[in-house]
Amino acid sequence: MAEKWDRMLRSVEEQDIAMMDADLHEDFMFVADYTLETREDWLATTKAEIRSGEFKFSQPKLLLETNDLVIFEDVREIDGQKTKHINTTYYKDGKCWRSMINRVPIL
């Protein structure tokens, strides 16, 4: 049943911004730490990260998928610190509606 996760993973692995764009709800919002991005902000940030080579998953692991929710984690390095990213994405009308990341330092 991991069809949402599989599509999300494929779009990141293929760096397919058109697929990501198509999968975002018109009212999409993204929250990470103390930042909030609209759909347009997130797409612009993601395009820039794809160009710089920063937008990729490392050790991605699906934790939960339902009809309305995908929760996964991956590992990234931020300012020299290994960090686990726990991403919770909510779906509305079959598209990514809200996405929030919790960054947890790996000690």
N, C-alpha and C positions, 0 to 999 in steps of 0.2 A: 504493500500500500504506500510505498515511499515515492509516489509519483511527483508530488510537489518538491520534495527534497532532491530527487533525481534531476528534475528540470533546473532547480536552483544551482545545483552542483555543476551541471553541464554548462549552464550559461557563464559561470565563473571560470571554469576550466577552459572554455572556448573563447573567453573574453568577449562574449556576444552581447554588446550593449543594446542592440535592437530587441533581442529576446528579453533582456531585463526590463527594458522600457515597456514592452508589450505585457509583461507580467505585473506591472505596478498599477494599483488602483488609482483613479484620478485624484483621490484625496489622501494618497500615501504620505506618511510622515516617518522620519527616522530619528531615533534618539540614541546618542552615545555620550556617556558622561554628562556633561552640562550643555551639550549642543543639541539643537533640534533643526532638522533639515526638512524642507518640503520636497515633494517629488522632483521638481526642477533642480533644486539645490543638490539632492542626492545624485541625480543623473550627471550633473556637471562635475561634482567631486569624483564620482566613479570613473567618468571618462578621463579625467586628469590622472587618476591613480592607475588606470589601464595603460595610458601613454608612458607613465614613469616606471611601470613594472611593479608597482606596489599592491595592486589589487589581485590577490590570490589567496587561496586557502592553504593552510599547512596542517596536516593531520586532522582533516575534517571528520567529525563523527556525529551522526544523527542520534539525537536523544529521544525525540518524540515527534510523531506526525499524526495529526487527526485531519478531519475535513476542514477545520478552521484554524489550525495552528501547526507551525514547524519550530522545533527547538533543536539547535545544534551547537556544537562547540568546535573551535579550531585554535591553533596556537600561532601566535605572532610575536615578533620582537618589536617593542616600542622603547625608543631611547635606550637601547642596550639591555632592556629587561624583558625576559621571556614572559609572555602574558597569555592566559587562556581567555578567549573571547567566547562568551555564552550569548548566542543570538536567539531571540524569541521573535518570531514573525507571525502576526495575526492575518488571517485572510477574510476578505469580504467580497461577495459577488465573484468568488473564484480567483481573486487577485490579491497580491500583497498589499495590505491596507496600513498596517503599523509594524515597524520593526524596531527593536531595542536591543542594544548590546551592553552587557555587563563585562567589564574587563577585570580579570583577577590575576594579580602577579603570581608567577610560579616561583616559589622559593627553593 
